Amino acid sequence: MTIEQLMSFLEEDLGFGDITSDLLIPRGLKAKGVIVAKERGIVAGVEEAEMLFKHFGVNVKINRRDGNVVNPGDVIIEVEGEARSILMVERTVLNIMMRMSGIATETKALVEKIRKAGLNVKIAATRKTAPGLRALDKKAVIIGGGEPHRLRLDDAILIKDNHIALVGSVKEALQRARENVSFVKKIEVEAKTLSEALEASESGADIVMLDDMKPEQIREVVQYLKNKGLYGKVLLEASGGINPSNVIEYASTGVHVISLGYLTHSAKALDMSLEITT
């Protein structure tokens, strides 16, 4: 994310200026401060915090990098510079770091849960991100060891139920896509039934998303594709209604990827604070 994009977040918070600091803090007063973790997790957003602080001439010492584990009381960043600048940037920096760290922490927990269960399944995000924050949300997923999935609509072809309803069939939608898209783009098809999954697999989809299916339904799809000799020739993705409580059940079905909107719309922010030390 560019400094211009980060500045737009600050401008949203700043309005016409930090009137409290302007009234109470003399211009030119120097201060030191630290950003401290208040709970255990995976830190993310350090790079963005550094960019914002440095933009306003604040010196930054990084003690914990993106992807590092932090515990309560750990000092993630030390800052030194004009007090007004530190206080002005404080909330925006913390909002970015806390949200990104929460997403990274939740992603890491799920990736580790899958690994400890001995399953070779990738954890991926979705496009269910906060408007304007997708780049940060997806980066946080990557920092946590997950896959970003599509960043934007132009990354890959994903034929969903509404496309199929308008086109008429899975096969016709796939044919149109194949005839008009570059060879470098993957084609994924959303399937809600066994018949749709089979039609998509037989019609040449690269990826089949098994959407809103129960684990027993997914196992049926996997077994059917194995019987047809198609399993392994198409990537299978499970999505819809998956969360930490049932992720192992889904990961055990034979799918290759699990995508969860939960990672970006429900992960709890990791608590941290900025404290002035002098």
C-alpha positions, 0 to 999 in steps of 0.5 A, spaced: 500 500 500 502 506 498 503 512 502 498 516 499 493 510 500 495 510 508 494 518 508 487 517 506 486 513 512 489 518 516 485 524 513 479 521 515 481 521 522 484 528 522 479 532 519 481 539 519 486 538 525 488 535 531 485 540 535 486 537 542 494 536 541 494 543 538 491 546 544 495 542 549 502 540 546 507 546 544 509 546 537 516 542 536 516 538 543 519 532 542 517 525 545 518 518 545 513 512 545 512 505 544 507 501 541 506 495 546 502 488 545 497 487 550 495 480 548 499 474 544 498 473 537 502 474 530 504 482 529 502 485 522 502 492 519 509 494 522 511 496 515 505 500 514 506 504 521 513 505 519 511 508 513 506 513 516 511 515 522 516 516 517 512 521 513 512 525 518 519 525 520 518 521 526 524 516 527 522 509 528 525 503 531 522 496 529 523 490 535 518 486 532 517 485 524 511 482 520 509 475 522 513 475 528 510 472 535 508 477 540 506 476 547 503 481 552 508 487 554 512 486 548 514 492 545 513 492 537 515 499 535 519 505 538 518 512 536 521 518 537 520 525 534 515 531 534 510 529 540 504 532 535 506 528 530 506 522 534 499 523 537 496 525 530 498 518 527 497 514 533 490 512 532 490 510 525 497 506 526 494 502 531 487 501 527 491 498 521 496 494 526 490 491 530 486 489 524 491 486 520 494 483 526 488 480 528 487 477 521 494 474 521 493 471 528 487 467 526 490 465 519 496 462 523 491 459 528 487 455 522 494 454 518 497 450 524 490 447 526 490 444 519 498 442 519 497 439 526 492 434 524 496 432 518 492 435 513 495 438 506 490 443 505 491 450 504 487 456 508 485 462 503 481 468 504 475 471 500 473 478 497 469 479 503 473 485 506 472 492 508 472 496 502 478 500 502 482 495 506 482 489 501 490 490 500 491 490 508 486 484 509 489 480 504 496 482 506 495 480 513 492 473 511 499 472 507 503 474 513 499 469 517 501 463 512 494 463 508 493 464 501 490 471 498 485 468 493 483 473 488 485 480 490 480 483 484 475 481 479 480 481 474 485 476 477 481 470 475 475 467 472 470 465 478 463 463 475 458 463 480 451 461 481 448 468 478 453 467 472 450 460 471 443 463 472 444 468 466 448 464 461 444 457 462 448 452 464 455 450 467 458 447 461 456 454 456 459 458 461 465 454 461 465 454 454 464 462 453 470 463 458 475 458 455 473 461 448 475 469 450 480 469 456 487 469 456 491 462 457 494 465 463 488 465 467 485 460 471 477 458 471 474 456 477 466 454 477 462 455 483 458 448 484 452 447 489 450 440 487 454 434 485 451 434 478 454 441 478 461 439 480 461 433 476 459 438 470 464 443 471 470 438 472 468 434 466 467 441 462 474 443 463 474 447 470 481 448 473 478 449 480 471 447 482 468 451 489 464 446 493 459 452 496 455 451 502 456 444 502 456 439 508 462 435 509 458 429 507 456 432 501 463 434 499 465 427 501 460 424 496 463 429 490 470 427 492 468 419 491 464 420 485 470 424 482 475 419 484 470 413 481 470 418 474 478 418 474 477 426 475 480 427 482 486 430 482 485 433 475 481 439 478 483 443 484 477 442 489 475 448 494 470 448 500 467 455 501 461 457 505 459 457 513 466 454 515 469 457 521 474 454 526 469 450 530 468 446 523 475 447 519 478 440 520 471 436 518 471 440 512 479 439 511 478 432 512 473 431 506 479 431 500 478 438 498 485 442 496 483 449 499 478 452 504 476 459 503 473 463 509 470 469 509 471 469 517 478 471 516 477 478 514 470 479 516 470 476 523 477 475 526 478 479 532 483 485 532 489 484 536 489 489 542 495 493 543 497 501 545 501 506 544 504 509 550 508 515 551 515 514 555 518 521 555 
